[in-house]
């Protein structure tokens, strides 16, 4: 069941990150989910490192850190995906 929650949270974080980043991101939905999951894990790690992982009530600081992590990972993922697709297209046109 924890994997299902990871996928759902990754989807939500990834979609919010894509909405926050200016411009159009050309990454597929599966990569958006994966980037959201990785960003959430980075945010949880940062929250643990800062000592705010477990607080009373809603962990707003942890959620903000997760979103920041997702924004960074989606941005980097978009750059890498665009470079990969451009390189692949360039290789096809030569052959």
Secondary structure per residue as TSV (DSSP state, phi and psi in degrees):
chain	resnum	aa	ss	phi	psi
A	1	X	-	360.0	-29.2
A	2	X	H	-67.1	-30.2
A	3	X	H	-68.2	-36.5
A	4	X	H	-62.1	-44.5
A	5	X	H	-64.7	-37.9
A	6	X	H	-62.2	-40.5
A	7	X	H	-67.5	-42.4
A	8	X	H	-65.3	-47.6
A	9	X	H	-64.8	-39.4
A	10	X	H	-61.8	-39.8
A	11	X	H	-63.8	-47.7
A	12	X	H	-63.1	-48.4
A	13	X	H	-62.9	-41.7
A	14	X	H	-63.7	-42.3
A	15	X	H	-68.7	-39.4
A	16	X	H	-65.1	-41.5
A	17	X	H	-61.9	-41.6
A	18	X	H	-64.8	-33.0
A	19	X	H	-72.4	-31.3
A	20	X	H	-79.5	-36.9
A	21	X	S	-70.4	129.3
A	22	X	S	-70.3	150.9
A	23	X	S	88.4	-175.0
A	24	X	-	-103.2	132.1
A	25	X	-	-98.8	133.0
A	26	X	-	-103.2	24.9
A	27	X	-	-87.9	146.9
A	28	X	-	-72.3	168.4
A	29	X	H	-62.7	-39.5
A	30	X	H	-62.7	-35.9
A	31	X	H	-74.7	-31.4
A	32	X	H	-62.1	-44.4
A	33	X	H	-63.9	-45.5
A	34	X	H	-61.7	-43.0
A	35	X	H	-65.2	-37.7
A	36	X	H	-64.2	-39.9
A	37	X	H	-64.9	-47.0
A	38	X	H	-63.8	-42.2
A	39	X	H	-62.3	-39.1
A	40	X	H	-64.6	-40.0
A	41	X	H	-66.1	-40.2
A	42	X	H	-63.5	-41.0
A	43	X	H	-64.1	-40.0
A	44	X	H	-64.4	-41.0
A	45	X	H	-62.9	-42.5
A	46	X	H	-65.7	-38.1
A	47	X	H	-65.0	-40.2
A	48	X	H	-65.4	-39.7
A	49	X	H	-66.2	-36.1
A	50	X	H	-82.9	-10.2
A	51	X	T	82.2	22.2
A	52	X	-	-119.3	24.0
A	53	X	S	-68.4	-40.0
A	54	X	S	-123.6	111.4
A	55	X	-	-128.1	169.7
A	56	X	S	-71.8	144.5
A	57	X	S	75.0	-146.4
A	58	X	-	-82.8	132.3
A	59	X	-	-84.1	75.0
A	60	X	H	-62.9	-39.9
A	61	X	H	-64.3	-42.6
A	62	X	H	-63.7	-40.6
A	63	X	H	-66.9	-39.1
A	64	X	H	-65.1	-41.4
A	65	X	H	-64.2	-37.5
A	66	X	H	-63.6	-42.0
A	67	X	H	-66.1	-41.2
A	68	X	H	-62.0	-43.1
A	69	X	H	-60.5	-42.2
A	70	X	H	-65.7	-39.0
A	71	X	H	-62.1	-44.6
A	72	X	H	-64.5	-46.7
A	73	X	H	-68.8	-37.8
A	74	X	H	-66.2	-40.4
A	75	X	H	-61.8	-46.0
A	76	X	H	-67.4	-41.4
A	77	X	H	-60.9	-38.6
A	78	X	H	-65.3	-42.5
A	79	X	H	-62.8	-44.9
A	80	X	H	-67.0	-40.1
A	81	X	H	-65.0	-42.1
A	82	X	H	-64.0	-41.6
A	83	X	H	-65.1	-40.9
A	84	X	H	-63.5	-45.2
A	85	X	H	-66.4	-39.0
A	86	X	H	-65.6	-41.8
A	87	X	H	-66.3	-39.9
A	88	X	H	-66.6	-40.4
A	89	X	H	-66.0	-41.3
A	90	X	H	-64.0	-37.3
A	91	X	H	-69.0	-37.1
A	92	X	H	-66.8	-37.7
A	93	X	H	-72.0	-25.8
A	94	X	H	-73.0	-34.8
A	95	X	-	-73.1	360.0
